[in-house]
Amino acid sequence: MIKIEEVKAKIIEGLNLEDIEIDEIEDDLALFGDDGLGLDSVDAIELTLVLEKEFGVKITDMAQAESIFASCSSLTKYINNVKNS
């Protein structure tokens, strides 16, 4: 089972977020938009690649991508659901 801290670490590392620490990202903080971490569409593509490389998980249903990438919590839940199915 993947822990949320692992997902946060891979987001920071994979997207080269130099000025942020794992403990500064709240579990339910929005990843995209001005009210959250502030990621954009280019980050979404890179994050998709990080998921495939680091966790062996692909996003196959693009209609669900927005809810999957909503927060670290939703992302971790998706990774664990896919890996356990």
N, CA and C atoms as a LAMMPS dump frame, in Angstrom:
ITEM: TIMESTEP
0
ITEM: NUMBER OF ATOMS
255
ITEM: BOX BOUNDS ff ff ff
-5.0000000000000000e+02 5.0000000000000000e+02
-5.0000000000000000e+02 5.0000000000000000e+02
-5.0000000000000000e+02 5.0000000000000000e+02
ITEM: ATOMS id mol type element x y z
1 1 1 N 0.838 -1.181 0
2 1 2 C 0 0 0
3 1 3 C 0.886 1.25 0
4 2 1 N 0.606 2.128 -0.919
5 2 2 C 1.371 3.37 -1.057
6 2 3 C 0.855 4.384 -0.03
7 3 1 N 1.783 5.056 0.632
8 3 2 C 1.415 6.067 1.627
9 3 3 C 1.382 7.44 0.974
10 4 1 N 0.548 8.303 1.52
11 4 2 C 0.365 9.634 0.956
12 4 3 C 1.668 10.439 0.95
13 5 1 N 2.537 10.206 1.93
14 5 2 C 3.817 10.911 1.979
15 5 3 C 4.689 10.539 0.78
16 6 1 N 4.585 9.273 0.333
17 6 2 C 5.342 8.836 -0.848
18 6 3 C 4.85 9.57 -2.089
19 7 1 N 3.546 9.737 -2.196
20 7 2 C 2.968 10.435 -3.345
21 7 3 C 3.402 11.894 -3.33
22 8 1 N 3.341 12.525 -2.171
23 8 2 C 3.774 13.925 -2.058
24 8 3 C 5.243 14.073 -2.447
25 9 1 N 6.077 13.15 -1.977
26 9 2 C 7.508 13.204 -2.294
27 9 3 C 7.74 13.076 -3.794
28 10 1 N 7.008 12.181 -4.441
29 10 2 C 7.173 11.989 -5.89
30 10 3 C 6.655 13.183 -6.673
31 11 1 N 5.612 13.844 -6.177
32 11 2 C 5.125 15.065 -6.831
33 11 3 C 6.194 16.149 -6.747
34 12 1 N 6.738 16.346 -5.569
35 12 2 C 7.779 17.369 -5.383
36 12 3 C 8.994 17.07 -6.253
37 13 1 N 9.439 15.819 -6.216
38 13 2 C 10.617 15.415 -6.984
39 13 3 C 10.34 15.447 -8.487
40 14 1 N 9.237 14.861 -8.908
41 14 2 C 8.932 14.743 -10.337
42 14 3 C 8.657 16.064 -11.024
43 15 1 N 8.116 17.026 -10.26
44 15 2 C 7.784 18.327 -10.839
45 15 3 C 8.814 19.399 -10.461
46 16 1 N 9.89 18.978 -9.807
47 16 2 C 10.95 19.902 -9.394
48 16 3 C 10.426 21.097 -8.602
49 17 1 N 9.58 20.809 -7.621
50 17 2 C 9.048 21.863 -6.757
51 17 3 C 10.053 22.099 -5.632
52 18 1 N 10.961 23.021 -5.858
53 18 2 C 12.109 23.207 -4.971
54 18 3 C 11.779 23.913 -3.66
55 19 1 N 10.762 24.736 -3.645
56 19 2 C 10.5 25.565 -2.472
57 19 3 C 9.389 25.02 -1.583
58 20 1 N 9.128 23.729 -1.64
59 20 2 C 8.049 23.164 -0.836
60 20 3 C 8.485 21.826 -0.232
61 21 1 N 8.03 21.59 0.981
62 21 2 C 8.343 20.363 1.707
63 21 3 C 7.088 19.497 1.802
64 22 1 N 7.29 18.209 2.033
65 22 2 C 6.173 17.267 2.128
66 22 3 C 5.137 17.726 3.146
67 23 1 N 5.583 18.162 4.314
68 23 2 C 4.652 18.532 5.379
69 23 3 C 3.913 19.845 5.112
70 24 1 N 4.288 20.553 4.055
71 24 2 C 3.59 21.788 3.691
72 24 3 C 2.396 21.521 2.778
73 25 1 N 2.292 20.311 2.26
74 25 2 C 1.19 19.953 1.378
75 25 3 C 0.139 19.207 2.209
76 26 1 N -1.016 19.834 2.392
77 26 2 C -2.098 19.176 3.119
78 26 3 C -2.651 18.047 2.261
79 27 1 N -3.128 16.998 2.914
80 27 2 C -3.622 15.823 2.199
81 27 3 C -4.716 16.162 1.194
82 28 1 N -5.622 17.081 1.559
83 28 2 C -6.753 17.422 0.695
84 28 3 C -6.589 18.758 -0.015
85 29 1 N -5.374 19.289 -0.027
86 29 2 C -5.102 20.532 -0.745
87 29 3 C -5.268 20.294 -2.244
88 30 1 N -5.975 21.192 -2.905
89 30 2 C -6.145 21.083 -4.359
90 30 3 C -4.774 21.159 -5.029
91 31 1 N -4.533 20.259 -5.974
92 31 2 C -3.256 20.272 -6.682
93 31 3 C -3.221 21.348 -7.757
94 32 1 N -4.375 21.624 -8.361
95 32 2 C -4.447 22.582 -9.462
96 32 3 C -5.255 23.807 -9.055
97 33 1 N -4.949 24.926 -9.69
98 33 2 C -5.685 26.151 -9.43
99 33 3 C -5.009 27.028 -8.395
100 34 1 N -5.482 28.272 -8.329
101 34 2 C -4.883 29.277 -7.461
102 34 3 C -5.129 29.009 -5.98
103 35 1 N -6.17 28.251 -5.656
104 35 2 C -6.494 27.987 -4.259
105 35 3 C -5.703 26.823 -3.678
106 36 1 N -4.897 26.165 -4.499
107 36 2 C -4.164 24.999 -4.032
108 36 3 C -2.681 25.113 -4.293
109 37 1 N -2.119 24.011 -4.75
110 37 2 C -0.689 23.947 -5.014
111 37 3 C -0.308 24.76 -6.25
112 38 1 N -1.263 25.018 -7.119
113 38 2 C -1.029 25.879 -8.272
114 38 3 C -0.452 25.192 -9.492
115 39 1 N -0.643 23.88 -9.597
116 39 2 C -0.144 23.171 -10.777
117 39 3 C -0.964 23.551 -12.001
118 40 1 N -0.368 23.364 -13.192
119 40 2 C -1.067 23.692 -14.429
120 40 3 C -1.122 22.477 -15.355
121 41 1 N -1.577 22.668 -16.58
122 41 2 C -1.784 21.553 -17.513
123 41 3 C -0.473 20.847 -17.887
124 42 1 N 0.615 21.574 -17.971
125 42 2 C 1.914 20.957 -18.247
126 42 3 C 2.314 20.06 -17.077
127 43 1 N 2.058 20.54 -15.855
128 43 2 C 2.328 19.73 -14.664
129 43 3 C 1.488 18.457 -14.671
130 44 1 N 0.262 18.548 -15.175
131 44 2 C -0.619 17.37 -15.235
132 44 3 C -0.006 16.288 -16.121
133 45 1 N 0.568 16.69 -17.233
134 45 2 C 1.212 15.733 -18.135
135 45 3 C 2.419 15.102 -17.444
136 46 1 N 3.23 15.933 -16.814
137 46 2 C 4.406 15.418 -16.109
138 46 3 C 4.011 14.516 -14.946
139 47 1 N 2.951 14.894 -14.243
140 47 2 C 2.473 14.092 -13.117
141 47 3 C 1.963 12.735 -13.591
142 48 1 N 1.336 12.707 -14.746
143 48 2 C 0.882 11.446 -15.333
144 48 3 C 2.074 10.536 -15.607
145 49 1 N 3.147 11.103 -16.117
146 49 2 C 4.369 10.336 -16.382
147 49 3 C 5.016 9.839 -15.094
148 50 1 N 4.979 10.667 -14.05
149 50 2 C 5.51 10.267 -12.742
150 50 3 C 4.728 9.068 -12.208
151 51 1 N 3.413 9.108 -12.344
152 51 2 C 2.571 7.99 -11.884
153 51 3 C 2.952 6.686 -12.575
154 52 1 N 3.145 6.765 -13.888
155 52 2 C 3.506 5.573 -14.659
156 52 3 C 4.879 5.058 -14.264
157 53 1 N 5.848 5.954 -14.161
158 53 2 C 7.222 5.558 -13.877
159 53 3 C 7.406 5.071 -12.446
160 54 1 N 6.904 5.819 -11.491
161 54 2 C 7.17 5.537 -10.083
162 54 3 C 6.23 4.508 -9.463
163 55 1 N 4.97 4.497 -9.921
164 55 2 C 3.981 3.629 -9.3
165 55 3 C 3.401 2.581 -10.246
166 56 1 N 3.759 2.638 -11.533
167 56 2 C 3.244 1.68 -12.499
168 56 3 C 1.752 1.81 -12.739
169 57 1 N 1.237 3.03 -12.605
170 57 2 C -0.2 3.28 -12.717
171 57 3 C -0.451 4.226 -13.885
172 58 1 N -1.432 3.863 -14.722
173 58 2 C -1.809 4.72 -15.841
174 58 3 C -3.212 5.258 -15.622
175 59 1 N -3.443 6.46 -16.109
176 59 2 C -4.785 7.035 -16.114
177 59 3 C -5.398 6.646 -17.453
178 60 1 N -6.347 5.754 -17.43
179 60 2 C -6.946 5.287 -18.678
180 60 3 C -8.265 5.984 -18.983
181 61 1 N -8.939 6.478 -17.97
182 61 2 C -10.217 7.157 -18.152
183 61 3 C -10.022 8.648 -17.919
184 62 1 N -9.835 9.379 -19.003
185 62 2 C -9.549 10.807 -18.892
186 62 3 C -10.715 11.584 -18.287
187 63 1 N -11.92 11.037 -18.349
188 63 2 C -13.067 11.693 -17.733
189 63 3 C -12.921 11.735 -16.216
190 64 1 N -12.169 10.788 -15.661
191 64 2 C -11.957 10.741 -14.22
192 64 3 C -10.706 11.505 -13.785
193 65 1 N -9.916 11.975 -14.72
194 65 2 C -8.631 12.609 -14.389
195 65 3 C -8.78 13.769 -13.418
196 66 1 N -9.804 14.589 -13.601
197 66 2 C -9.976 15.75 -12.722
198 66 3 C -10.19 15.317 -11.274
199 67 1 N -10.996 14.296 -11.055
200 67 2 C -11.229 13.854 -9.679
201 67 3 C -10.026 13.096 -9.128
202 68 1 N -9.304 12.372 -9.976
203 68 2 C -8.097 11.649 -9.54
204 68 3 C -7.032 12.64 -9.104
205 69 1 N -6.833 13.692 -9.879
206 69 2 C -5.798 14.689 -9.599
207 69 3 C -6.283 15.813 -8.685
208 70 1 N -7.414 15.647 -8.032
209 70 2 C -7.96 16.713 -7.187
210 70 3 C -7.036 17.054 -6.027
211 71 1 N -6.442 16.031 -5.398
212 71 2 C -5.591 16.249 -4.22
213 71 3 C -4.643 15.064 -4.067
214 72 1 N -3.71 15.183 -3.153
215 72 2 C -2.809 14.058 -2.867
216 72 3 C -3.597 12.878 -2.319
217 73 1 N -4.614 13.18 -1.553
218 73 2 C -5.453 12.136 -0.969
219 73 3 C -6.162 11.335 -2.058
220 74 1 N -6.786 12.017 -3.011
221 74 2 C -7.496 11.317 -4.091
222 74 3 C -6.519 10.579 -5.001
223 75 1 N -5.365 11.138 -5.211
224 75 2 C -4.347 10.511 -6.037
225 75 3 C -3.825 9.23 -5.386
226 76 1 N -3.572 9.291 -4.1
227 76 2 C -3.103 8.113 -3.363
228 76 3 C -4.167 7.017 -3.373
229 77 1 N -5.42 7.41 -3.18
230 77 2 C -6.526 6.442 -3.198
231 77 3 C -6.594 5.742 -4.558
232 78 1 N -6.461 6.522 -5.639
233 78 2 C -6.505 5.941 -6.986
234 78 3 C -5.352 4.96 -7.2
235 79 1 N -4.148 5.364 -6.822
236 79 2 C -2.977 4.489 -6.99
237 79 3 C -3.193 3.174 -6.26
238 80 1 N -3.633 3.243 -5.027
239 80 2 C -3.843 2.026 -4.233
240 80 3 C -4.965 1.166 -4.789
241 81 1 N -6.045 1.796 -5.29
242 81 2 C -7.14 1.03 -5.888
243 81 3 C -6.67 0.274 -7.127
244 82 1 N -5.898 0.928 -7.969
245 82 2 C -5.407 0.297 -9.201
246 82 3 C -4.418 -0.824 -8.871
247 83 1 N -3.522 -0.568 -7.944
248 83 2 C -2.5 -1.569 -7.601
249 83 3 C -3.101 -2.783 -6.892
250 84 1 N -4.236 -2.603 -6.208
251 84 2 C -4.856 -3.698 -5.483
252 84 3 C -5.947 -4.415 -6.274
253 85 1 N -6.178 -3.985 -7.508
254 85 2 C -7.233 -4.639 -8.291
255 85 3 C -6.668 -5.676 -9.231
